[in-house]
Amino acid sequence: MPVDREAWRKELHLSTFVNTAYQYRDVQSLNTGNRLLIIGPGQGLEAAVFRWRKYEVTTLDIDTVFEPDVVSSCHDMKMFDDRHFDVAIVSHVLEHLPIELLKAALAEIARVARHALVYLPIAGRHCTVRAIPGVLGIDVGLTVDVAPFWQKPDPRNPRYCGGQHYWEIGLRGFRWRDVKRMLSEQFVVLQDYRNKDWPVSGNFVLKSRRWASE
């Protein structure tokens, strides 16, 4: 996280609202229950919106600055029973974990929630051209990424986003297909897409394999 976490928590950017809107849309698409776990509540907008829409929301973070309901890391959520939540929202969180903790975190998320939204950063700089002529629902675009795709992330040292991220989509070992394969160990991938309105975000809508028959 940024060094001045208190200041960052008070900020609100357009991307925060866009990301929240996508989360709400994706949760609605699952047509499941209303018990949500938000891992990494950030500025709190997502929790506020879902509570406004009558969802039962629990927030979790390792950092007390963000005033979570539960202080813990997502790789160790033993305070929650199996299937405690209908959906876990994990938006731009997993890249902050050392790579050695990723599998444990995904296993825990798949244990405590029937579904999950996992949103992740796409590496590099991004140039987007988009056309929305306002007729026939046409919305077409092209995004070109300029990223150090040859770099292999250091498992224990965050080298990206000003020393905040251990890895990002597009880096060696973390191409889109690699990330999808990693997620598929614990989840059925229902949908994966790039956020058109915030192209730095790769979004995955998931169902836990543990509870796939329910």
Residue frames as a rotation matrix with the C-alpha (Angstrom) as fourth column:
MET 1
0.577 0.817 0.000 0.00
0.817 -0.577 0.000 0.00
0.000 0.000 -1.000 0.00
PRO 2
0.316 -0.448 0.836 1.07
0.168 -0.841 -0.514 3.64
0.934 0.303 -0.190 -0.34
VAL 3
-0.664 -0.661 -0.351 3.22
0.472 -0.005 -0.882 4.87
0.581 -0.751 0.315 2.52
ASP 4
-0.894 0.421 0.153 0.56
-0.422 -0.677 -0.604 7.36
-0.151 -0.604 0.783 3.63
ARG 5
-0.804 0.589 -0.086 -2.31
0.518 0.763 0.388 4.90
0.294 0.267 -0.918 3.90
GLU 6
-0.306 0.696 -0.650 -4.48
0.629 -0.365 -0.687 7.32
-0.715 -0.619 -0.325 5.86
ALA 7
-0.421 0.096 -0.902 -4.33
-0.486 -0.863 0.135 9.84
-0.766 0.495 0.411 3.00
TRP 8
-0.943 0.032 -0.332 -4.97
-0.283 0.454 0.845 7.17
0.178 0.891 -0.419 0.36
ARG 9
-0.682 0.718 -0.140 -8.03
0.720 0.625 -0.302 5.92
-0.129 -0.306 -0.943 2.21
LYS 10
-0.142 0.634 -0.760 -9.59
0.261 -0.717 -0.646 9.37
-0.955 -0.290 -0.063 1.99
GLU 11
-0.741 -0.186 -0.645 -9.13
-0.519 -0.452 0.726 9.57
-0.427 0.872 0.238 -1.78
LEU 12
0.163 0.759 0.630 -11.89
0.271 0.580 -0.768 8.72
-0.949 0.296 -0.111 -4.25
HIS 13
-0.739 -0.452 -0.500 -11.15
-0.386 -0.324 0.864 8.39
-0.552 0.831 0.065 -7.95
LEU 14
0.074 0.766 -0.638 -13.36
-0.995 0.019 -0.093 7.70
-0.059 0.642 0.764 -10.94
SER 15
-0.417 -0.317 -0.852 -11.81
-0.492 0.867 -0.082 4.22
0.764 0.385 -0.517 -11.16
THR 16
-0.975 0.092 0.203 -13.14
-0.148 0.414 -0.898 3.46
-0.167 -0.906 -0.390 -7.65
PHE 17
-0.153 0.985 -0.085 -16.70
-0.662 -0.165 -0.731 4.11
-0.734 -0.056 0.677 -8.79
VAL 18
0.107 0.129 -0.986 -16.19
-0.935 0.350 -0.055 2.17
0.338 0.928 0.158 -12.03
ASN 19
-0.765 -0.491 -0.417 -14.74
-0.326 0.853 -0.407 -0.80
0.556 -0.175 -0.813 -10.17
THR 20
-0.789 0.534 0.304 -17.61
-0.250 0.174 -0.953 -0.78
-0.562 -0.827 -0.004 -7.69
ALA 21
0.108 0.861 -0.497 -20.17
-0.901 -0.126 -0.415 -0.72
-0.420 0.493 0.762 -10.52
TYR 22
-0.127 -0.235 -0.964 -18.55
-0.722 0.688 -0.073 -3.74
0.680 0.687 -0.257 -12.14
GLN 23
-0.977 -0.213 0.025 -18.51
-0.164 0.664 -0.730 -5.59
0.139 -0.717 -0.683 -8.83
TYR 24
-0.413 0.896 0.161 -22.21
-0.507 -0.080 -0.858 -4.93
-0.756 -0.437 0.488 -8.33
ARG 25
0.235 0.487 -0.841 -23.00
-0.972 0.140 -0.191 -6.08
0.025 0.862 0.506 -11.87
ASP 26
-0.435 -0.492 -0.754 -20.96
-0.519 0.821 -0.237 -9.27
0.736 0.288 -0.612 -11.49
VAL 27
-0.946 0.170 0.275 -22.50
-0.179 0.435 -0.882 -10.15
-0.270 -0.884 -0.382 -8.12
GLN 28
-0.067 0.985 -0.162 -25.95
-0.745 -0.157 -0.648 -9.63
-0.663 0.077 0.745 -9.59
SER 29
0.031 0.041 -0.999 -25.09
-0.924 0.383 -0.013 -11.94
0.382 0.923 0.050 -12.50
LEU 30
-0.878 -0.439 -0.192 -24.42
-0.325 0.840 -0.435 -14.80
0.352 -0.319 -0.880 -10.06
ASN 31
0.043 0.999 -0.004 -28.01
-0.611 0.030 0.791 -14.74
0.790 -0.031 0.612 -8.83
THR 32
-0.319 -0.256 -0.913 -26.93
0.503 0.770 -0.392 -16.09
0.803 -0.584 -0.116 -5.45
GLY 33
0.407 0.506 -0.761 -27.45
0.901 -0.087 0.424 -15.12
0.148 -0.858 -0.492 -1.80
ASN 34
0.714 0.016 0.700 -26.68
0.097 -0.992 -0.076 -11.80
0.693 0.122 -0.710 -0.15
ARG 35
0.875 -0.468 -0.125 -23.84
0.133 -0.016 0.991 -12.66
-0.466 -0.883 0.048 2.25
LEU 36
0.773 -0.596 0.219 -20.70
0.100 -0.226 -0.969 -10.92
0.627 0.771 -0.115 1.00
LEU 37
0.529 -0.749 -0.399 -17.09
0.582 -0.021 0.813 -10.93
-0.617 -0.662 0.425 2.13
ILE 38
0.916 -0.322 0.240 -15.08
-0.026 -0.645 -0.763 -7.97
0.401 0.693 -0.599 0.87
ILE 39
0.504 -0.834 -0.224 -11.37
0.780 0.329 0.532 -8.70
-0.370 -0.443 0.816 1.20
GLY 40
-0.673 -0.738 0.043 -9.46
0.710 -0.629 0.315 -5.43
-0.206 0.242 0.948 1.08
PRO 41
0.287 0.956 -0.068 -12.22
0.899 -0.293 -0.326 -2.83
-0.332 0.032 -0.943 1.55
GLY 42
-0.456 -0.548 0.701 -10.01
0.795 -0.606 0.043 0.10
0.401 0.577 0.712 0.54
GLN 43
-0.920 0.085 0.381 -11.83
-0.154 -0.976 -0.153 3.42
0.359 -0.200 0.912 0.75
GLY 44
-0.792 0.605 0.087 -15.05
0.131 0.306 -0.943 1.66
-0.597 -0.735 -0.321 1.69
LEU 45
-0.515 0.628 -0.584 -17.15
-0.831 -0.532 0.161 2.55
-0.209 0.568 0.796 -1.33
GLU 46
-0.594 0.273 -0.757 -17.90
-0.309 0.791 0.528 -1.06
0.743 0.547 -0.386 -2.31
ALA 47
-0.802 0.283 -0.526 -19.08
0.585 0.544 -0.601 -1.97
0.116 -0.790 -0.602 1.19
ALA 48
-0.712 0.543 -0.446 -21.24
-0.167 -0.748 -0.642 1.16
-0.682 -0.382 0.623 1.37
VAL 49
-0.502 0.520 -0.691 -22.90
-0.851 -0.157 0.501 0.43
0.152 0.840 0.521 -1.98
PHE 50
-0.589 0.265 -0.763 -23.62
0.019 0.949 0.315 -3.21
0.808 0.171 -0.564 -1.21
ARG 51
-0.812 0.330 -0.481 -24.99
0.540 0.112 -0.834 -2.38
-0.222 -0.937 -0.269 2.23
TRP 52
-0.652 0.576 -0.493 -27.18
-0.558 -0.805 -0.203 0.28
-0.514 0.142 0.846 0.62
ARG 53
-0.286 0.515 -0.808 -28.49
-0.803 0.331 0.496 -2.47
0.523 0.791 0.319 -1.67
LYS 54
0.499 0.630 0.595 -29.33
-0.867 0.349 0.357 -4.61
0.017 -0.694 0.720 1.39
TYR 55
0.375 -0.478 -0.795 -26.46
-0.013 0.854 -0.520 -7.10
0.927 0.205 0.314 1.22
GLU 56
0.982 -0.182 0.044 -24.97
-0.024 0.115 0.993 -8.49
-0.186 -0.977 0.108 4.41
VAL 57
0.603 -0.795 0.073 -21.35
-0.101 -0.167 -0.981 -7.33
0.791 0.584 -0.181 4.17
THR 58
0.840 -0.521 -0.150 -18.31
0.264 0.152 0.952 -8.38
-0.473 -0.840 0.265 6.15
THR 59
0.768 -0.640 -0.027 -14.97
-0.400 -0.445 -0.801 -6.70
0.501 0.626 -0.597 5.42
LEU 60
0.819 -0.574 -0.015 -11.54
0.431 0.597 0.677 -8.21
-0.380 -0.561 0.736 6.03
ASP 61
0.675 -0.696 0.245 -8.09
-0.152 -0.456 -0.877 -6.66
0.722 0.555 -0.414 5.88
ILE 62
0.253 -0.688 -0.680 -4.74
0.874 0.463 -0.144 -7.14
0.415 -0.558 0.719 7.56
ASP 63
-0.766 -0.563 0.312 -4.42
0.450 -0.815 -0.366 -3.36
0.460 -0.140 0.877 8.00
THR 64
-0.216 0.704 -0.676 -6.49
0.923 -0.079 -0.377 -1.66
-0.319 -0.706 -0.633 10.72
VAL 65
-0.868 -0.131 -0.480 -6.22
0.010 -0.969 0.247 1.69
-0.497 0.209 0.842 8.90
PHE 66
-0.808 0.553 -0.203 -9.07
-0.292 -0.077 0.953 0.51
0.511 0.830 0.224 6.67
GLU 67
-0.551 0.590 0.590 -11.26
-0.782 -0.117 -0.612 -0.32
-0.292 -0.798 0.526 9.68
PRO 68
-0.514 0.359 -0.779 -12.22
-0.380 0.719 0.582 -3.84
0.769 0.595 -0.233 8.58
ASP 69
0.563 0.758 0.329 -14.78
-0.713 0.245 0.657 -5.88
0.418 -0.605 0.678 10.47
VAL 70
0.933 -0.331 0.144 -12.18
0.222 0.841 0.494 -8.66
-0.285 -0.428 0.858 10.74
VAL 71
0.450 -0.866 -0.220 -8.42
-0.884 -0.467 0.032 -8.11
-0.130 0.180 -0.975 10.93
SER 72
0.305 -0.388 0.870 -6.68
0.042 0.918 0.395 -10.99
-0.951 -0.084 0.296 9.16
SER 73
-0.581 -0.500 -0.643 -5.01
-0.684 -0.129 0.718 -12.07
-0.442 0.857 -0.267 5.94
CYS 74
0.387 0.827 -0.408 -7.01
-0.916 0.292 -0.277 -13.86
-0.110 0.480 0.870 3.26
HIS 75
-0.167 -0.461 -0.871 -4.62
-0.518 0.793 -0.321 -16.81
0.839 0.397 -0.371 3.35
ASP 76
-0.854 -0.062 -0.517 -5.78
0.381 0.604 -0.700 -17.61
0.356 -0.794 -0.492 6.90
MET 77
-0.480 0.776 0.409 -9.52
-0.687 -0.623 0.375 -17.18
0.546 -0.101 0.832 7.52
LYS 78
-0.753 0.108 -0.650 -10.10
0.313 0.926 -0.209 -19.88
0.579 -0.360 -0.731 10.10
MET 79
-0.876 0.472 -0.098 -12.55
-0.132 -0.431 -0.893 -17.58
-0.463 -0.769 0.440 11.90
PHE 80
-0.142 0.846 -0.513 -15.08
-0.973 -0.215 -0.085 -18.35
-0.182 0.488 0.854 9.13
ASP 81
0.003 0.259 0.966 -16.90
-0.130 0.958 -0.257 -21.64
-0.991 -0.125 0.036 8.61
ASP 82
-0.854 -0.190 0.485 -17.06
0.395 0.371 0.840 -23.41
-0.339 0.909 -0.242 5.25
ARG 83
-0.445 0.682 0.581 -19.50
0.717 -0.118 0.687 -21.72
0.537 0.722 -0.436 2.83
HIS 84
-0.382 0.274 -0.883 -19.99
0.743 -0.478 -0.470 -18.86
-0.550 -0.835 -0.021 5.25
PHE 85
-0.325 0.187 -0.927 -20.40
-0.338 -0.939 -0.071 -16.40
-0.883 0.290 0.368 2.37
ASP 86
0.661 0.587 0.467 -22.24
0.310 0.353 -0.883 -16.45
-0.683 0.728 0.051 -0.93
VAL 87
0.737 -0.459 0.496 -19.63
0.439 -0.232 -0.868 -14.28
0.513 0.858 0.031 -2.66
ALA 88
0.312 -0.735 -0.603 -16.11
0.611 -0.331 0.719 -13.15
-0.728 -0.592 0.345 -1.77
ILE 89
0.952 -0.048 0.303 -14.97
0.203 -0.643 -0.738 -9.97
0.230 0.764 -0.602 -3.51
VAL 90
0.353 -0.921 -0.167 -11.19
0.570 0.070 0.819 -9.81
-0.742 -0.384 0.549 -3.88
SER 91
0.883 0.110 0.455 -10.48
0.443 -0.510 -0.737 -6.71
0.151 0.853 -0.500 -5.94
HIS 92
0.410 -0.820 0.399 -6.85
-0.116 -0.481 -0.869 -5.75
0.905 0.310 -0.292 -6.52
VAL 93
0.727 -0.100 0.679 -5.68
-0.681 0.012 0.732 -7.58
-0.081 -0.995 -0.060 -3.42
LEU 94
0.923 -0.283 0.260 -3.88
0.236 0.951 0.198 -10.82
-0.303 -0.121 0.945 -4.35
GLU 95
0.561 -0.751 0.349 -1.02
0.368 -0.152 -0.917 -9.01
0.742 0.643 0.191 -6.08
HIS 96
0.369 -0.395 0.841 -0.06
-0.738 -0.675 0.008 -7.61
0.565 -0.624 -0.540 -2.66
LEU 97
0.850 -0.020 0.526 0.58
-0.367 0.694 0.620 -11.11
-0.377 -0.720 0.583 -1.32
PRO 98
-0.328 -0.945 -0.009 3.96
-0.791 0.269 0.550 -12.85
-0.517 0.187 -0.835 -1.56
ILE 99
-0.111 0.298 -0.948 3.66
-0.873 0.426 0.236 -15.44
0.475 0.854 0.213 -4.33
GLU 100
-0.855 -0.298 -0.424 4.23
-0.102 0.899 -0.426 -18.29
0.509 -0.321 -0.799 -1.89
LEU 101
-0.800 0.597 0.049 0.92
-0.043 0.024 -0.999 -17.41
-0.598 -0.802 0.006 -0.17
LEU 102
-0.586 0.591 -0.554 -1.22
-0.809 -0.395 0.435 -17.30
0.038 0.703 0.710 -3.32
LYS 103
-0.532 0.383 -0.755 -2.31
-0.095 0.859 0.502 -20.93
0.841 0.339 -0.421 -3.34
ALA 104
-0.759 0.238 -0.606 -3.23
0.651 0.308 -0.694 -20.84
0.022 -0.921 -0.389 0.33
ALA 105
-0.766 0.478 -0.430 -5.22
-0.288 -0.853 -0.435 -17.64
-0.574 -0.209 0.791 -0.17
LEU 106
-0.507 0.586 -0.632 -7.16
-0.767 0.028 0.641 -19.02
0.394 0.810 0.435 -3.13
ALA 107
-0.609 0.257 -0.751 -7.89
0.308 0.949 0.075 -22.24
0.731 -0.185 -0.656 -1.23
GLU 108
-0.800 0.299 -0.519 -9.22
0.479 -0.202 -0.854 -20.27
-0.361 -0.932 0.019 1.73
ILE 109
-0.667 0.580 -0.468 -11.39
-0.658 -0.753 0.005 -18.05
-0.349 0.312 0.884 -0.48
ALA 110
-0.455 0.471 -0.756 -12.80
-0.512 0.556 0.655 -21.15
0.728 0.685 -0.012 -2.19
ARG 111
-0.743 0.153 -0.652 -13.50
0.527 0.734 -0.429 -22.69
0.413 -0.662 -0.626 1.21
VAL 112
-0.744 0.396 -0.538 -15.37
0.369 -0.427 -0.825 -19.79
-0.556 -0.813 0.172 2.83
ALA 113
-0.240 0.650 -0.720 -17.37
-0.597 -0.684 -0.418 -18.64
-0.765 0.330 0.553 -0.22
ARG 114
0.318 0.464 0.827 -19.46
0.377 0.738 -0.559 -20.32
-0.870 0.490 0.060 -2.88
HIS 115
0.683 -0.091 0.725 -18.44
0.686 -0.263 -0.679 -17.73
0.252 0.961 -0.117 -5.49
ALA 116
0.087 -0.680 -0.728 -15.71
0.582 -0.559 0.591 -15.15
-0.809 -0.475 0.347 -5.86
LEU 117
0.958 -0.040 0.286 -14.90
0.205 -0.602 -0.772 -12.08
0.203 0.797 -0.568 -7.87
VAL 118
0.257 -0.938 -0.234 -11.14
0.631 -0.020 0.776 -11.78
-0.732 -0.347 0.586 -8.34
TYR 119
0.974 -0.004 0.225 -10.00
0.161 -0.685 -0.710 -8.58
0.157 0.728 -0.667 -10.02
LEU 120
0.367 -0.927 -0.080 -6.29
0.700 0.218 0.680 -8.16
-0.613 -0.306 0.728 -10.79
PRO 121
0.468 -0.247 -0.848 -3.99
-0.399 -0.916 0.046 -5.48
-0.788 0.317 -0.528 -12.24
ILE 122
0.830 -0.247 0.500 -2.64
0.555 0.454 -0.697 -5.77
-0.055 0.856 0.514 -15.78
ALA 123
0.129 -0.911 -0.392 1.06
0.676 -0.209 0.707 -4.92
-0.726 -0.356 0.589 -15.99
GLY 124
-0.557 -0.620 0.552 2.55
0.823 -0.324 0.466 -1.95
-0.110 0.714 0.691 -17.80
ARG 125
-0.642 0.354 -0.680 1.18
-0.278 -0.934 -0.223 1.13
-0.714 0.045 0.698 -19.49
HIS 126
-0.327 0.668 0.668 -1.99
0.761 0.605 -0.232 0.97
-0.560 0.433 -0.707 -21.55
CYS 127
-0.848 0.109 -0.519 -3.12
-0.365 -0.830 0.422 2.88
-0.385 0.547 0.743 -24.62
THR 128
-0.426 0.796 0.430 -6.82
0.629 0.602 -0.492 2.55
-0.651 0.061 -0.757 -25.43
VAL 129
-0.904 0.318 -0.286 -8.80
-0.428 -0.655 0.623 3.68
0.011 0.685 0.728 -28.46
ARG 130
-0.666 0.733 0.137 -12.57
0.553 0.609 -0.568 3.28
-0.500 -0.303 -0.811 -28.11
ALA 131
-0.902 0.432 0.018 -15.56
-0.271 -0.598 0.754 4.15
0.337 0.675 0.657 -30.27
ILE 132
-0.571 0.812 -0.122 -19.10
0.648 0.354 -0.675 4.52
-0.504 -0.464 -0.728 -28.90
PRO 133
-0.924 0.113 0.366 -21.13
0.223 -0.617 0.754 6.11
0.311 0.779 0.545 -31.73
GLY 134
-0.753 0.658 0.024 -24.39
-0.391 -0.417 -0.821 5.98
-0.530 -0.627 0.571 -29.80
VAL 135
0.136 0.798 -0.588 -26.26
-0.989 0.140 -0.038 3.75
0.052 0.587 0.808 -32.25
LEU 136
0.537 0.228 -0.812 -27.13
-0.416 0.909 -0.019 0.05
0.734 0.348 0.583 -32.16
GLY 137
0.956 -0.145 0.254 -25.29
-0.199 0.315 0.928 -0.37
-0.214 -0.938 0.272 -28.87
ILE 138
0.646 -0.763 -0.014 -21.95
0.366 0.326 -0.872 -0.31
0.670 0.558 0.490 -30.67
ASP 139
0.803 -0.508 0.311 -18.98
-0.555 -0.449 0.700 -0.19
-0.216 -0.735 -0.642 -28.31
VAL 140
0.824 -0.566 -0.003 -15.66
0.491 0.717 -0.495 -1.22
0.282 0.406 0.869 -29.84
GLY 141
0.796 -0.588 0.146 -12.15
-0.598 -0.722 0.349 -0.60
-0.100 -0.365 -0.926 -28.67
LEU 142
0.614 -0.710 -0.345 -8.54
0.369 0.645 -0.669 -1.64
0.697 0.284 0.658 -28.76
THR 143
0.878 -0.397 0.267 -6.07
-0.439 -0.446 0.780 -1.57
-0.190 -0.802 -0.566 -25.89
VAL 144
0.499 -0.818 -0.287 -2.33
0.108 0.387 -0.916 -1.93
0.860 0.425 0.281 -26.42
ASP 145
0.980 -0.193 -0.043 -0.21
0.045 0.005 0.999 -2.85
-0.193 -0.981 0.013 -23.40
VAL 146
0.339 -0.940 0.031 3.42
-0.262 -0.126 -0.957 -1.85
0.904 0.316 -0.290 -23.06
ALA 147
0.851 0.043 0.524 4.80
-0.521 0.208 0.828 -4.04
-0.073 -0.977 0.200 -20.29
PRO 148
-0.237 -0.971 -0.024 8.05
-0.970 0.238 -0.055 -5.76
0.059 0.010 -0.998 -19.28
PHE 149
0.701 0.703 -0.124 6.53
-0.702 0.710 0.058 -9.11
0.129 0.047 0.991 -20.25
TRP 150
0.280 -0.691 -0.667 9.95
-0.100 0.669 -0.736 -10.79
0.955 0.273 0.118 -20.13
GLN 151
-0.484 -0.513 0.709 10.39
-0.708 -0.246 -0.662 -10.07
0.514 -0.822 -0.245 -16.42
LYS 152
-0.043 0.417 -0.908 9.81
0.396 0.842 0.367 -12.84
0.917 -0.344 -0.201 -13.91
PRO 153
0.552 0.317 0.771 8.44
-0.468 -0.648 0.601 -11.54
0.690 -0.692 -0.210 -10.60
ASP 154
-0.669 -0.743 0.001 10.54
-0.319 0.285 -0.904 -12.02
0.672 -0.605 -0.427 -7.48
PRO 155
-0.090 0.735 -0.672 8.52
0.471 0.626 0.622 -14.32
0.878 -0.260 -0.403 -5.19
ARG 156
0.155 0.107 -0.982 9.42
0.987 0.015 0.157 -12.39
0.032 -0.994 -0.103 -2.03
ASN 157
-0.621 -0.416 -0.665 10.10
0.455 -0.881 0.126 -8.84
-0.638 -0.224 0.736 -3.15
PRO 158
0.494 0.857 0.147 7.39
0.676 -0.272 -0.685 -6.51
-0.547 0.438 -0.713 -4.51
ARG 159
-0.569 -0.822 0.032 8.90
0.595 -0.384 0.706 -4.79
-0.567 0.421 0.708 -7.56
TYR 160
-0.609 0.419 0.673 5.84
0.616 -0.285 0.735 -3.30
0.500 0.862 -0.085 -9.22
CYS 161
0.419 0.815 0.401 3.51
0.427 -0.567 0.705 -0.37
0.801 -0.124 -0.585 -8.59
GLY 162
0.213 -0.421 0.882 6.04
-0.570 -0.786 -0.238 1.48
0.793 -0.452 -0.407 -6.49
GLY 163
-0.789 -0.613 -0.038 6.97
-0.363 0.516 -0.776 -1.57
0.495 -0.599 -0.630 -4.46
GLN 164
-0.261 0.785 0.562 3.37
-0.909 -0.004 -0.416 -2.57
-0.324 -0.620 0.715 -3.69
HIS 165
0.746 0.643 -0.174 2.80
-0.654 0.655 -0.379 -5.51
-0.129 0.397 0.909 -6.06
TYR 166
-0.064 -0.730 0.681 4.61
-0.326 0.660 0.677 -8.84
-0.943 -0.178 -0.280 -6.18
TRP 167
-0.792 -0.114 0.600 3.14
0.466 0.522 0.714 -9.70
-0.395 0.845 -0.360 -9.58
GLU 168
-0.164 0.775 -0.610 0.68
-0.552 -0.585 -0.594 -8.50
-0.818 0.239 0.524 -12.20
ILE 169
0.568 0.438 0.697 -1.11
0.327 0.657 -0.679 -10.04
-0.755 0.614 0.230 -15.17
GLY 170
0.978 -0.181 -0.103 1.14
-0.159 -0.330 -0.930 -10.12
0.135 0.926 -0.352 -18.23
LEU 171
0.181 -0.958 0.221 4.45
-0.976 -0.148 0.157 -10.74
-0.118 -0.244 -0.962 -16.49
ARG 172
-0.328 -0.403 -0.855 6.37
-0.594 0.791 -0.145 -13.98
0.735 0.460 -0.499 -17.03
GLY 173
-0.910 0.055 -0.411 4.58
0.287 0.799 -0.529 -16.83
0.299 -0.599 -0.743 -15.34
PHE 174
-0.484 0.768 -0.420 1.49
0.379 -0.249 -0.892 -14.65
-0.789 -0.590 -0.170 -14.91
ARG 175
-0.959 0.267 -0.099 0.15
-0.187 -0.329 0.925 -14.33
0.214 0.906 0.366 -18.45
TRP 176
-0.208 0.963 0.171 -3.63
-0.973 -0.222 0.069 -14.29
0.104 -0.152 0.983 -18.67
ARG 177
0.381 0.362 -0.851 -3.70
-0.417 0.889 0.191 -18.04
0.825 0.282 0.490 -19.38
ASP 178
-0.569 -0.661 -0.489 -1.35
0.200 0.465 -0.862 -18.71
0.797 -0.589 -0.132 -16.44
VAL 179
-0.857 0.299 0.420 -3.56
-0.515 -0.484 -0.707 -16.76
-0.008 -0.822 0.569 -14.05
LYS 180
0.138 0.963 -0.234 -6.68
-0.948 0.196 0.249 -18.48
0.286 0.187 0.940 -15.35
ARG 181
0.107 -0.187 -0.976 -5.01
-0.057 0.979 -0.194 -21.86
0.993 0.076 0.094 -14.88
MET 182
-0.881 -0.471 -0.049 -4.01
0.055 0.001 -0.998 -20.94
0.471 -0.882 0.025 -11.32
LEU 183
-0.538 0.761 0.363 -7.54
-0.836 -0.427 -0.346 -19.84
-0.108 -0.489 0.865 -10.47
SER 184
0.202 0.670 -0.714 -8.95
-0.767 0.562 0.310 -23.00
0.609 0.485 0.627 -12.06
GLU 185
-0.678 -0.481 -0.555 -7.26
-0.027 0.771 -0.636 -25.16
0.734 -0.417 -0.536 -9.44
GLN 186
-0.916 0.328 -0.230 -9.80
0.260 0.047 -0.965 -23.96
-0.305 -0.944 -0.129 -6.87
PHE 187
-0.229 0.843 -0.486 -12.56
-0.290 -0.536 -0.793 -22.45
-0.929 -0.041 0.367 -9.00
VAL 188
-0.041 0.324 0.945 -14.66
0.951 0.303 -0.063 -22.92
-0.307 0.896 -0.321 -12.09
VAL 189
-0.831 -0.271 -0.486 -14.06
0.126 -0.943 0.309 -19.79
-0.542 0.196 0.817 -14.18
LEU 190
0.092 0.969 0.229 -17.53
0.703 0.100 -0.704 -18.58
-0.705 0.225 -0.672 -15.16
GLN 191
0.886 0.160 0.436 -16.33
0.427 -0.650 -0.628 -15.44
0.183 0.743 -0.644 -16.91
ASP 192
0.028 -0.871 -0.491 -13.07
0.690 -0.338 0.640 -13.62
-0.723 -0.356 0.591 -17.50
TYR 193
0.557 0.256 0.790 -12.79
0.765 -0.527 -0.369 -10.25
0.322 0.810 -0.490 -19.18
ARG 194
-0.667 -0.741 -0.082 -10.98
0.736 -0.638 -0.226 -6.95
0.115 -0.211 0.971 -19.25
ASN 195
0.107 0.703 -0.703 -12.74
0.706 -0.552 -0.445 -3.95
-0.701 -0.449 -0.555 -17.76
LYS 196
0.087 -0.021 0.996 -13.51
0.934 -0.346 -0.089 -1.70
0.346 0.938 -0.011 -20.74
ASP 197
0.768 0.347 0.539 -13.98
0.195 -0.927 0.319 1.33
0.610 -0.140 -0.780 -18.52
TRP 198
0.623 -0.686 0.377 -10.81
-0.721 -0.315 0.618 0.74
-0.305 -0.656 -0.690 -16.47
PRO 199
0.808 -0.158 -0.568 -8.49
-0.344 0.656 -0.672 -1.25
0.479 0.738 0.475 -18.73
VAL 200
-0.301 -0.921 0.248 -5.84
-0.802 0.104 -0.588 -1.79
0.516 -0.375 -0.770 -16.05
SER 201
-0.294 0.287 0.912 -8.15
-0.793 0.459 -0.400 -4.41
-0.533 -0.841 0.093 -14.49
GLY 202
-0.603 0.131 -0.787 -8.53
-0.437 0.771 0.463 -8.06
0.668 0.623 -0.408 -15.48
ASN 203
-0.271 0.653 0.707 -11.71
-0.951 -0.070 -0.300 -9.48
-0.146 -0.754 0.640 -13.94
PHE 204
-0.782 -0.016 -0.623 -12.61
-0.167 0.969 0.185 -13.09
0.600 0.248 -0.760 -13.12
VAL 205
0.047 0.865 0.500 -16.03
-0.991 -0.023 0.133 -14.35
0.126 -0.502 0.856 -12.01
LEU 206
-0.686 -0.561 -0.463 -15.61
-0.460 0.828 -0.321 -17.67
0.563 -0.008 -0.826 -10.24
LYS 207
0.608 0.772 0.184 -17.46
-0.676 0.382 0.630 -20.55
0.416 -0.508 0.754 -8.58
SER 208
-0.160 -0.702 0.694 -15.72
-0.942 0.319 0.106 -22.61
-0.296 -0.636 -0.712 -5.91
ARG 209
-0.337 -0.031 -0.941 -15.03
-0.545 0.821 0.168 -26.17
0.768 0.570 -0.293 -7.03
ARG 210
-0.998 -0.059 0.036 -15.74
-0.062 0.522 -0.851 -27.30
0.031 -0.851 -0.525 -3.46
TRP 211
-0.424 0.904 -0.059 -19.35
0.039 -0.047 -0.998 -26.24
-0.905 -0.425 -0.015 -3.79
ALA 212
-0.848 0.004 -0.530 -19.79
-0.506 -0.301 0.808 -26.56
-0.156 0.954 0.257 -7.57
SER 213
-0.815 0.546 -0.192 -22.53
0.394 0.766 0.508 -29.16
0.425 0.339 -0.840 -7.22
GLU 214
-0.477 0.648 -0.594 -24.72
0.661 -0.181 -0.728 -26.89
-0.580 -0.740 -0.342 -5.09
